[in-house]
């Protein structure tokens, strides 16, 4: 009854590390210039969230920026942030909420750029369930994978429509969100992505409904950011700026020529050229970052919301959470 998120997007799990200079022979640094090494880690296995990064690889943007970038795929979703914190990885893809939580725990990481600039997570349900608004969840079972942030989000969404979390039954279904929903083990799930689980369910012939947290009082947040540690921000800022600028060119290419960007993605991940990845990419297009100028107000608002909800003990100064390394 459905496919696990990991199984569906992990077709390129064998691509653990690759030299981007080798993958994109068309990109060359300036004559006589020696490429600067940089290690970069995805947040998880390659998936359509990463298309702009592969577009930058395919177009040779990193090489032309004078970088010799080694791409790594984590074996554990916790690895990217931890490895950046201790300097084992230079840059990684991660989540705004993770940066705030890590910083509140004393880890010296911050965002230096943007990949997906809008929330993707939702409360998701089948339209056939009769659920139409958040308070329709009263008396129902809601599946979740990770407590903490998801608890706070569902509480916020319910309260915005005159209900409370105490009026629903939360069921830990792990990351098997789609099977739990399709088998009617639960009536809805929190933490399902509008560009992942939604597509999985629609491909199985079911219509999906969603409650997006930003419509119910959760401050808008950056879904995916590019992170580095404080030491790198101080000592390798020009290198980080070159990386983020090259990633921005991949984002611009994706916005202007999505078919070409997706071609680069599947050329480097041949097993991902399927209906799910194509539809997921189309569902993500409007959410990719259009600028690398991070908003202090957005960081501060989501940080304050996490503190008010008890996810972190106290708000972190916004200036510790991000740095704009490119204009």
Secondary structure, DSSP 8 states (H G I E B T S, - for coil): ----HHHHH-TTTT--EEEHHHH-TT---STT---EEEEEE-SSS--GGGHHHHHHHHTTHHHHTTEEEEEE--SSTTHHHHHHHTTSSSEEEE-HHHHHHHHHTT--EEEEEEEE-S--EEEEEEGGG---SGGGGTT-EEEESSTTHHHHHHHHHHHTTT--GGGSEEEE-TT-HHHHHHTTSSSEEEEEETTTHHHHHHHTT--EEEEEGGGTT-----SEEEEEEHHHHHHSHHHHHHHHHHHHHHHHHHHH-HHHHHHHHHHH-GGG-SHHHHHHHHHHGGGB-S-S---HHHHHHHHHHHHHTTSSSS---GGGTB-----
